[in-house]
Amino acid sequence: MPKRTVLTADDLHRAITRIAHEILEANHGFEDLVLLGIPTRGTFLAERIAGIIRTHSGTDVPVGSLDVTLYRDDLDQQPTRGPGVTSVPIGGISDKTVVLVDDVLYSGRTVRAALDALNDHGRPSAVLLAALVDRGHRELPIRADFVGKNLPTSSAEHIFVKLSEIDEVDEVVIES
């Protein structure tokens, strides 16, 4: 399979930094802001975004994770897997601006599942979406509010986001 690196570690860091600044600008600061990563890589990305916000503002933004496994509409097409960890920050998500963070936005089905999962944990005042990579091919009317990189792809291509926390390298690769 031919593969090519489309984001290096430096590119990835710049994209995440830009997303963090765009989130702060859109929210007019960090008041009532909560970041929820969609496991696995979305959780690490949410933590990185929170770290950048902390570095630039001196304020900790609550970070959690939102497992969407049991809310997916394609469970019969996916390999069997158990539910992951959902961790909602102390203070919850009700009346907060929640930013869902995911690594790749593709069909929109994961985000739809995340919106359903949010209902079980509270009622945010607003929900925004941050995606490191938007590859197109939407099946649902969902778009990201913050995108690190738009990478139009064919359906035969696969995007792999690799993060040092679990893959020992930071990069985004396309394989056909």
WOTA-V349762 format. One record per residue. N is the residue number from 1. RES is the residue in three letters. SS is DSSP state (H for helix, E for strand, C for the rest). D_LAST is the distance of its C-alpha to the last C-alpha in Angstrom with 2 decimals. Layout:
# WOTA-V349762
((N;RES;SS;D_LAST) (N;RES;SS;D_LAST))
This chain:
# WOTA-V349762
((1;MET;C;5.96) (2;PRO;C;5.94) (3;LYS;E;6.64) (4;ARG;E;9.15) (5;THR;E;12.04) (6;VAL;E;13.00) (7;LEU;E;16.16) (8;THR;C;18.45) (9;ALA;H;21.31) (10;ASP;H;23.63) (11;ASP;H;21.41) (12;LEU;H;21.00) (13;HIS;H;24.79) (14;ARG;H;25.60) (15;ALA;H;23.54) (16;ILE;H;25.27) (17;THR;H;28.59) (18;ARG;H;28.26) (19;ILE;H;27.51) (20;ALA;H;30.59) (21;HIS;H;32.79) (22;GLU;H;31.69) (23;ILE;H;32.50) (24;LEU;H;35.92) (25;GLU;H;36.61) (26;ALA;H;35.73) (27;ASN;H;37.81) (28;HIS;C;40.60) (29;GLY;C;40.50) (30;PHE;C;39.88) (31;GLU;C;42.60) (32;ASP;C;41.62) (33;LEU;E;37.96) (34;VAL;E;35.89) (35;LEU;E;32.27) (36;LEU;E;30.57) (37;GLY;E;27.20) (38;ILE;C;25.03) (39;PRO;C;24.35) (40;THR;C;22.87) (41;ARG;H;21.34) (42;GLY;H;23.14) (43;THR;H;26.38) (44;PHE;H;25.79) (45;LEU;H;24.84) (46;ALA;H;28.05) (47;GLU;H;30.05) (48;ARG;H;28.79) (49;ILE;H;29.67) (50;ALA;H;33.07) (51;GLY;H;33.58) (52;ILE;H;33.09) (53;ILE;H;35.48) (54;ARG;H;37.93) (55;THR;H;37.81) (56;HIS;H;38.50) (57;SER;H;40.93) (58;GLY;C;42.42) (59;THR;C;41.79) (60;ASP;C;39.88) (61;VAL;C;37.77) (62;PRO;E;37.52) (63;VAL;E;34.12) (64;GLY;E;33.16) (65;SER;E;30.35) (66;LEU;C;29.88) (67;ASP;C;28.32) (68;VAL;C;27.25) (69;THR;H;26.49) (70;LEU;H;29.56) (71;TYR;H;29.19) (72;ARG;C;25.82) (73;ASP;C;26.07) (74;ASP;C;23.29) (75;LEU;H;24.85) (76;ASP;H;25.13) (77;GLN;H;21.36) (78;GLN;C;20.62) (79;PRO;C;21.48) (80;THR;C;25.08) (81;ARG;C;25.71) (82;GLY;C;28.85) (83;PRO;C;29.51) (84;GLY;C;28.96) (85;VAL;C;31.38) (86;THR;C;32.70) (87;SER;E;34.87) (88;VAL;C;36.71) (89;PRO;C;38.65) (90;ILE;C;42.43) (91;GLY;C;43.73) (92;GLY;C;41.14) (93;ILE;C;39.21) (94;SER;C;41.96) (95;ASP;C;42.96) (96;LYS;C;40.24) (97;THR;E;37.34) (98;VAL;E;34.31) (99;VAL;E;31.00) (100;LEU;E;28.16) (101;VAL;E;25.45) (102;ASP;E;21.85) (103;ASP;E;18.72) (104;VAL;E;16.28) (105;LEU;E;17.71) (106;TYR;C;15.75) (107;SER;C;17.92) (108;GLY;C;21.10) (109;ARG;H;22.11) (110;THR;H;22.27) (111;VAL;H;24.48) (112;ARG;H;26.63) (113;ALA;H;27.15) (114;ALA;H;28.10) (115;LEU;H;30.62) (116;ASP;H;32.16) (117;ALA;H;32.35) (118;LEU;H;34.09) (119;ASN;H;36.90) (120;ASP;C;37.88) (121;HIS;C;38.42) (122;GLY;C;40.31) (123;ARG;C;40.42) (124;PRO;C;38.88) (125;SER;C;40.41) (126;ALA;E;36.97) (127;VAL;E;33.33) (128;LEU;E;30.73) (129;LEU;E;27.00) (130;ALA;E;25.18) (131;ALA;E;21.39) (132;LEU;E;19.73) (133;VAL;E;16.63) (134;ASP;E;16.88) (135;ARG;C;13.68) (136;GLY;C;15.78) (137;HIS;C;15.78) (138;ARG;C;19.14) (139;GLU;C;20.99) (140;LEU;C;24.08) (141;PRO;C;26.14) (142;ILE;C;25.11) (143;ARG;C;24.37) (144;ALA;C;24.42) (145;ASP;C;27.57) (146;PHE;E;26.07) (147;VAL;E;22.55) (148;GLY;E;21.44) (149;LYS;E;18.56) (150;ASN;E;17.31) (151;LEU;C;13.60) (152;PRO;C;13.03) (153;THR;C;9.56) (154;SER;C;8.62) (155;SER;C;9.13) (156;ALA;C;6.03) (157;GLU;C;4.29) (158;HIS;E;6.29) (159;ILE;E;8.94) (160;PHE;E;11.14) (161;VAL;E;14.64) (162;LYS;E;16.64) (163;LEU;C;20.39) (164;SER;H;23.09) (165;GLU;H;25.15) (166;ILE;H;22.93) (167;ASP;H;20.18) (168;GLU;C;22.59) (169;VAL;C;20.50) (170;ASP;C;19.87) (171;GLU;E;16.52) (172;VAL;E;13.55) (173;VAL;E;10.09) (174;ILE;E;6.72) (175;GLU;E;3.79) (176;SER;C;0.00))
